[in-house]
Amino acid sequence: MTAKGQANFREHDIQPFAGGMSPPSWPLVPAQVQQWVEDACSAGERIHAGDDLGRPLVEELGRLHNEFERVHPFIDGNGRAGRLVLNLVLVRLGYPPVVIFKRQRDAYLLAMQRADAGDFGALGELIARAMYDNLNRFIVPDVAGPARLVPLVALVDEEFSLAALRQAAQRGRLDAVQGVDGVWRSSRKAVNAYRAIKHQRRPSQT
């Protein structure tokens, strides 16, 4: 870490968080960031080697994310920076990146508070679900092709939420099938067809 890079770290102490966790005093920040980098590299090497981490992989990822946020190295943007760093770790390990949405903020902050106390289960679960959702949303449709059936969550976009697609499927407006597992499945081709007709009025029944 260069002196120029260190100048970007905060140079004052900050108040404890709402949950009670106190970030380290600012002179300790550069050393703790360096320690975190070494910890993350060591964890990555153990994961690649298949070593026992002493906890599930997603909880170890939650621990690493929480440890970065506990240092709180910057004046602003620590949450965004921490999630970007987490995604860098995930991608280097061969996993899809995660997105924490605004609607998940309360659950995320609660999971971080539990992680501050050493319980990484909730944060690990949140990360695992985000990985699964992104896998379905961004990767499965491209691999499957436009006509293959995939879970509706994989077809969500800016125009159609999961609830909207499920409602269209239940009403017969979207060509979809519900499996024995209760999951509705459709295809990108079917969604495009529904997009073309969704504003058309259905003929009245006589």
DAGIHU-V678762 format. One record per pair of residues at least 4 apart in sequence whose ideal C-beta (glycine too) atoms are under 8 Angstrom apart, sorted by sequence separation. I is the first residue (numbers start at 1). J is the second residue. D is the distance in whole Angstrom. If there is no record, write none. Layout:
i=I j=J d=D
i=I j=J d=D
//
This chain:
i=1 j=5 d=5
i=2 j=6 d=7
i=3 j=7 d=7
i=4 j=8 d=8
i=10 j=14 d=7
i=16 j=20 d=6
i=17 j=21 d=5
i=24 j=28 d=4
i=28 j=32 d=6
i=29 j=33 d=6
i=30 j=34 d=6
i=31 j=35 d=6
i=32 j=36 d=6
i=33 j=37 d=7
i=34 j=38 d=7
i=35 j=39 d=6
i=36 j=40 d=6
i=37 j=41 d=6
i=38 j=42 d=6
i=39 j=43 d=6
i=40 j=44 d=6
i=41 j=45 d=7
i=42 j=46 d=6
i=43 j=47 d=6
i=44 j=48 d=6
i=45 j=49 d=6
i=47 j=51 d=8
i=53 j=57 d=7
i=55 j=59 d=4
i=56 j=60 d=7
i=57 j=61 d=6
i=58 j=62 d=6
i=59 j=63 d=6
i=60 j=64 d=7
i=61 j=65 d=6
i=62 j=66 d=6
i=63 j=67 d=6
i=64 j=68 d=7
i=65 j=69 d=7
i=66 j=70 d=6
i=67 j=71 d=7
i=74 j=78 d=5
i=77 j=81 d=5
i=78 j=82 d=6
i=79 j=83 d=6
i=80 j=84 d=6
i=81 j=85 d=6
i=82 j=86 d=6
i=83 j=87 d=6
i=84 j=88 d=7
i=85 j=89 d=7
i=86 j=90 d=6
i=87 j=91 d=6
i=88 j=92 d=6
i=89 j=93 d=6
i=91 j=95 d=7
i=100 j=104 d=5
i=104 j=108 d=5
i=105 j=109 d=6
i=106 j=110 d=6
i=107 j=111 d=6
i=108 j=112 d=6
i=109 j=113 d=7
i=110 j=114 d=7
i=111 j=115 d=6
i=112 j=116 d=7
i=113 j=117 d=7
i=115 j=119 d=7
i=120 j=124 d=5
i=121 j=125 d=6
i=122 j=126 d=6
i=123 j=127 d=6
i=124 j=128 d=6
i=125 j=129 d=6
i=126 j=130 d=6
i=127 j=131 d=6
i=128 j=132 d=6
i=129 j=133 d=6
i=130 j=134 d=6
i=131 j=135 d=6
i=132 j=136 d=7
i=133 j=137 d=6
i=134 j=138 d=6
i=135 j=139 d=5
i=136 j=140 d=5
i=137 j=141 d=8
i=138 j=142 d=7
i=139 j=143 d=6
i=140 j=144 d=6
i=144 j=148 d=4
i=150 j=154 d=4
i=151 j=155 d=8
i=152 j=156 d=7
i=156 j=160 d=6
i=160 j=164 d=5
i=161 j=165 d=7
i=162 j=166 d=6
i=163 j=167 d=6
i=164 j=168 d=6
i=165 j=169 d=6
i=166 j=170 d=6
i=167 j=171 d=6
i=169 j=173 d=8
i=178 j=182 d=7
i=179 j=183 d=5
i=186 j=190 d=5
i=187 j=191 d=7
i=188 j=192 d=6
i=189 j=193 d=7
i=190 j=194 d=6
i=191 j=195 d=6
i=192 j=196 d=7
i=193 j=197 d=7
i=194 j=198 d=6
i=1 j=6 d=6
i=16 j=21 d=6
i=17 j=22 d=8
i=24 j=29 d=6
i=46 j=51 d=4
i=55 j=60 d=6
i=68 j=73 d=8
i=73 j=78 d=7
i=90 j=95 d=4
i=91 j=96 d=8
i=100 j=105 d=8
i=114 j=119 d=4
i=115 j=120 d=5
i=134 j=139 d=7
i=135 j=140 d=6
i=144 j=149 d=8
i=150 j=155 d=7
i=155 j=160 d=7
i=156 j=161 d=6
i=160 j=165 d=5
i=168 j=173 d=4
i=169 j=174 d=5
i=178 j=183 d=7
i=179 j=184 d=8
i=186 j=191 d=6
i=16 j=22 d=4
i=17 j=23 d=8
i=47 j=53 d=7
i=72 j=78 d=5
i=90 j=96 d=7
i=91 j=97 d=6
i=114 j=120 d=8
i=144 j=150 d=5
i=156 j=162 d=5
i=168 j=174 d=4
i=178 j=184 d=5
i=179 j=185 d=6
i=16 j=23 d=8
i=46 j=53 d=6
i=53 j=60 d=5
i=74 j=81 d=6
i=90 j=97 d=6
i=114 j=121 d=7
i=115 j=122 d=8
i=169 j=176 d=4
i=177 j=184 d=7
i=178 j=185 d=8
i=24 j=32 d=6
i=55 j=63 d=7
i=73 j=81 d=8
i=90 j=98 d=7
i=100 j=108 d=5
i=114 j=122 d=5
i=115 j=123 d=5
i=160 j=168 d=8
i=168 j=176 d=8
i=176 j=184 d=5
i=177 j=185 d=6
i=14 j=23 d=6
i=69 j=78 d=6
i=114 j=123 d=7
i=141 j=150 d=6
i=153 j=162 d=6
i=156 j=165 d=7
i=165 j=174 d=6
i=169 j=178 d=7
i=176 j=185 d=6
i=177 j=186 d=8
i=13 j=23 d=8
i=43 j=53 d=7
i=47 j=57 d=7
i=69 j=79 d=7
i=87 j=97 d=4
i=140 j=150 d=5
i=144 j=154 d=8
i=152 j=162 d=6
i=155 j=165 d=6
i=176 j=186 d=4
i=87 j=98 d=6
i=111 j=122 d=4
i=112 j=123 d=6
i=140 j=151 d=8
i=165 j=176 d=8
i=175 j=186 d=6
i=13 j=25 d=5
i=86 j=98 d=7
i=110 j=122 d=7
i=111 j=123 d=4
i=174 j=186 d=6
i=175 j=187 d=8
i=13 j=26 d=6
i=47 j=60 d=8
i=68 j=81 d=8
i=69 j=82 d=5
i=141 j=154 d=5
i=152 j=165 d=5
i=12 j=26 d=6
i=68 j=82 d=5
i=111 j=125 d=8
i=136 j=150 d=7
i=140 j=154 d=5
i=141 j=155 d=7
i=152 j=166 d=6
i=170 j=184 d=8
i=176 j=190 d=7
i=11 j=26 d=6
i=83 j=98 d=7
i=107 j=122 d=8
i=108 j=123 d=8
i=111 j=126 d=5
i=136 j=151 d=6
i=169 j=184 d=5
i=175 j=190 d=4
i=10 j=26 d=5
i=137 j=153 d=7
i=174 j=190 d=6
i=9 j=26 d=7
i=43 j=60 d=6
i=65 j=82 d=6
i=68 j=85 d=6
i=83 j=100 d=6
i=136 j=153 d=5
i=137 j=154 d=6
i=152 j=169 d=7
i=169 j=186 d=6
i=174 j=191 d=7
i=65 j=83 d=8
i=68 j=86 d=8
i=108 j=126 d=6
i=136 j=154 d=4
i=166 j=184 d=6
i=175 j=193 d=7
i=10 j=29 d=7
i=107 j=126 d=6
i=137 j=156 d=6
i=165 j=184 d=8
i=175 j=194 d=7
i=9 j=29 d=5
i=65 j=85 d=8
i=133 j=153 d=6
i=174 j=194 d=5
i=9 j=30 d=6
i=43 j=64 d=6
i=65 j=86 d=5
i=165 j=186 d=7
i=173 j=194 d=6
i=64 j=86 d=7
i=104 j=126 d=7
i=6 j=30 d=5
i=9 j=33 d=7
i=40 j=64 d=6
i=152 j=176 d=7
i=173 j=197 d=8
i=39 j=64 d=7
i=61 j=86 d=7
i=64 j=89 d=6
i=173 j=198 d=7
i=100 j=126 d=7
i=165 j=191 d=7
i=168 j=194 d=6
i=36 j=64 d=8
i=39 j=67 d=7
i=61 j=89 d=7
i=149 j=177 d=7
i=1 j=30 d=6
i=61 j=90 d=7
i=98 j=127 d=6
i=173 j=202 d=8
i=100 j=130 d=6
i=168 j=198 d=7
i=36 j=67 d=6
i=99 j=130 d=6
i=152 j=183 d=8
i=155 j=186 d=6
i=160 j=191 d=7
i=1 j=33 d=7
i=36 j=68 d=6
i=98 j=130 d=4
i=151 j=183 d=5
i=152 j=184 d=5
i=155 j=187 d=8
i=1 j=34 d=6
i=98 j=131 d=6
i=151 j=184 d=7
i=152 j=185 d=7
i=155 j=188 d=6
i=99 j=133 d=8
i=151 j=185 d=6
i=152 j=186 d=6
i=36 j=71 d=6
i=96 j=131 d=5
i=99 j=134 d=6
i=150 j=185 d=6
i=160 j=195 d=8
i=95 j=131 d=6
i=98 j=134 d=6
i=149 j=185 d=4
i=150 j=186 d=7
i=155 j=191 d=5
i=159 j=195 d=7
i=97 j=134 d=7
i=149 j=186 d=6
i=150 j=187 d=7
i=33 j=71 d=6
i=96 j=134 d=5
i=149 j=187 d=6
i=150 j=188 d=8
i=32 j=71 d=5
i=96 j=135 d=5
i=148 j=187 d=6
i=33 j=73 d=5
i=147 j=187 d=5
i=32 j=73 d=8
i=86 j=127 d=8
i=90 j=131 d=7
i=146 j=187 d=6
i=147 j=188 d=8
i=29 j=71 d=6
i=96 j=138 d=7
i=146 j=188 d=5
i=147 j=189 d=5
i=69 j=112 d=6
i=96 j=139 d=6
i=144 j=187 d=8
i=146 j=189 d=5
i=29 j=73 d=5
i=40 j=85 d=8
i=44 j=89 d=7
i=48 j=93 d=7
i=24 j=70 d=8
i=47 j=93 d=6
i=66 j=112 d=6
i=70 j=116 d=7
i=146 j=192 d=8
i=23 j=70 d=6
i=24 j=71 d=6
i=141 j=188 d=6
i=23 j=71 d=7
i=44 j=92 d=6
i=21 j=70 d=6
i=23 j=72 d=4
i=40 j=89 d=6
i=44 j=93 d=6
i=62 j=111 d=8
i=66 j=115 d=4
i=65 j=115 d=8
i=66 j=116 d=7
i=63 j=115 d=7
i=62 j=115 d=6
i=66 j=120 d=7
i=63 j=120 d=5
i=66 j=123 d=6
i=14 j=72 d=7
i=62 j=120 d=4
i=65 j=123 d=7
i=62 j=121 d=8
i=60 j=120 d=8
i=59 j=120 d=4
i=62 j=123 d=4
i=10 j=72 d=7
i=59 j=121 d=6
i=62 j=124 d=4
i=65 j=127 d=7
i=10 j=73 d=7
i=61 j=124 d=7
i=9 j=73 d=5
i=10 j=74 d=6
i=59 j=123 d=8
i=60 j=124 d=8
i=62 j=126 d=8
i=9 j=74 d=7
i=10 j=75 d=5
i=55 j=120 d=7
i=59 j=124 d=4
i=62 j=127 d=6
i=8 j=74 d=7
i=58 j=124 d=4
i=61 j=127 d=5
i=58 j=125 d=7
i=56 j=124 d=6
i=58 j=127 d=5
i=58 j=128 d=4
i=58 j=131 d=8
i=21 j=113 d=8
i=19 j=112 d=8
i=19 j=113 d=4
i=18 j=113 d=8
i=21 j=116 d=4
i=17 j=113 d=8
i=20 j=116 d=8
i=19 j=116 d=6
i=17 j=116 d=8
//
